[in-house]
Amino acid sequence: MQPKLPMPQNRLILIGAIALVVIGLFVAFSFFSNPSKNELPQLTVWGTDSAEFFSPIITGYNSKGIANVTYRQFSEVGFEDSVRDALAAGEGPDIFFISNRDVRNLEASISPLVSQTFNIGNARALFPTVFETDMVLNGVIYSLPLYIDTLAMVYNVGMFDGASIANPPKTWEEFQGVIPKLRIINEKGQITRPGAGIGGSATTVEHAADLNFLLMLQNGAELSKSGADFNTVTFGDSQKAQDAVKFYLQFSDPVSEYYSWNETRKNSLDEFAAEESPIAFAYQSDFARLKAKNQFINFGVSSMPQVSLQQSVNYAKYKGLAVAKQSKNQLAAWDFVIFATTDNQTTGDYFLRSLRPPALRSLISLNTNDPEYSVFVNQALSAKSWAVKDYSRAEDSFEEALVKIISGRTSISQALKEAQNRINTNK
């Protein structure tokens, strides 16, 4: 037998070095392929949804191992102010809920989407056209929608049956026709039951400004300059806008044959919930309020009356997700936003939990015959909105104009011009 010779020292050194390299590669591979939860980018989301609605989105994304996302729920009341204040102080979230009406106002605080794999073309194929009006500025995506809500007509089924109205009106002309059948006026000319919650100021009519802006759009009015400069409001100079407001106000004019409402009434949605009014105008997000006030109310949901059924125009109000410019993990944050708003399974689960009308075209097509959601999903495809820099200011200014007109202090033309100037000069 050959005796075992001792291994040369240089070979021992070589083998040891190889072993160290192999061990190092194994440790490195294990470290980078299985990062701990604390080593992933940490993302915070601020929103107004119940955590129950939003948690499946968080869980689904966190399972991908790209980032660790946490969610913080806020009250609807004052949420926009909380976000603005936090962003201004540099203490805001990475991702936040944003109203379609706030994107332009918060543009400077938002990090727009920059992606090699997701662009405006992808988004157009996934969402209804209205999202581009609201959330795309100069061809760049600033937010993606979680859902799309629209203004609809709700009606009391029992009152319609009692007035022998088989079907809700589809046009404003038909709407005018049902008012005399539904309202009740006593011998003194006083309304004891209104025909519909329309025609009053924002004090008595819920969504009064939105109703008027919708009527303007349906009438073909230009509310502000088209193109990039959405800061210049023009409805005060538009005869079509004035005609739309005149149409709205006829329902609170005692000498009109369609007199239906006045400023002594309570809030239109509250009266509807109390079964004191046969018609109101509401978003799907208002349904929880209606049912909380009267869980036994039997109401139907109909599409918004139109000027022309050949060219439907509806009005949108909804929220999306935006990435804060101050976020230190903007790429990961946008990856989460895209996942949360475009993944079919995730958004489908969100729709089932939150009961909000879906934004994805694929989910819209699956719910066009749903008895409760068909109106909202169908209207999303023809929805429009008013792209103005500061919607809240525009809304307040218009509501002030309504009060002046209804009280007889000024004309429609003068009130709209004053509101326009107030919005444009920011005073």
KAURSUL-V30747 format. One line per field, one symbol per residue. phi: phi as a letter, one per 40 degrees, with the letter a starting at -180 (. if undefined). A space follows every 10 residues. Layout:
# KAURSUL-V30747
phi->???
This chain:
# KAURSUL-V30747
phi->.ccccccdcc cdcccccccc cccccccccc cccbccdccc dcbbbbabcc dccccccccc ccccgcabbb bbcbcdcgcd cccdcccccg bcccbacacd cbcccbdccb cccbacbbbc ccccccbddd ccccbbbfgb cbabccabbb cbbbbccccc cccfbcbccb bccccdccdc cccbbcccgc ccaccacahc cccbbcgdcc dccccccccg cccadcgccc cccbcccccc cccccccdcc cbcdcccbda aaccccddcc ccccgbacba bacccccccc cccacbcbbb bbccdbcbcc acbbbbaabb bbbcccccbc ccccccdccc bbcdcccccc ccccgcccbc dcccccbcbc ccbddccccd cbcbabcbdb cccccccccc cddccccgca ccdccccccd cccccfb
